[in-house]
Amino acid sequence: MSAGPKEKKGRVSKMRRGAMLLLLCVVVATAALPALTEAKPTGSGAKRTTVRELAMLRGNTAKYHNVKAAIEAGYVPAGHCLEVPELGGMGIHYMNPALASDDVIDPMQPEVLLYEPTHHGLRLVGVEYFMASALTETTPYVFGQPFDGPMAGHEPGMPEHYDLHVWIWKNNPSGVFSQFNPNVYCGH
């Protein structure tokens, strides 16, 4: 039995209201995201927010498990694989020069992707946020975490900068926001 014109109109109206409500939620959430990165969250609600934001970051960076996708998005290799015996590794940095040269920190678009070499190729293990110290007067924050720095550049031509590593694709016993990950190796 098919629905009459009034029933169809009612369903379409409900669908439009639902779509408008969803759109409103997306707009509000998107508008609130930069404020979340500037504030220093406290209490148990802050931890839930960070977990939710890190899950969103994982969703936004999943495509970069394919290094070709990272290169197509503007990321380029920036130096050799970095590992310090007592601390662990950082892996191979792939930096997006356009993102790294501006004064914007977008939590869903990191300036650097971190790859670990394996027998099967490169494996995405984390991300890094980067800002040249000349572009800011204060320590940047993302996910309620202050960046490390300012510090000298690690490679020729790299400016003094702030950075924050986020280990979202490989467990880090030193912490999600630690600079080095003892589970990351360069010797594969």
Helices and strands as residue ranges (DSSP letters): H 5-38, H 43-61, G 62-65, H 67-72, E 76-77, E 82-84, E 88-95, H 97-100, E 112-118, E 121-132, G 133-135, E 141-142, E 145-146, E 148-151, E 161-166
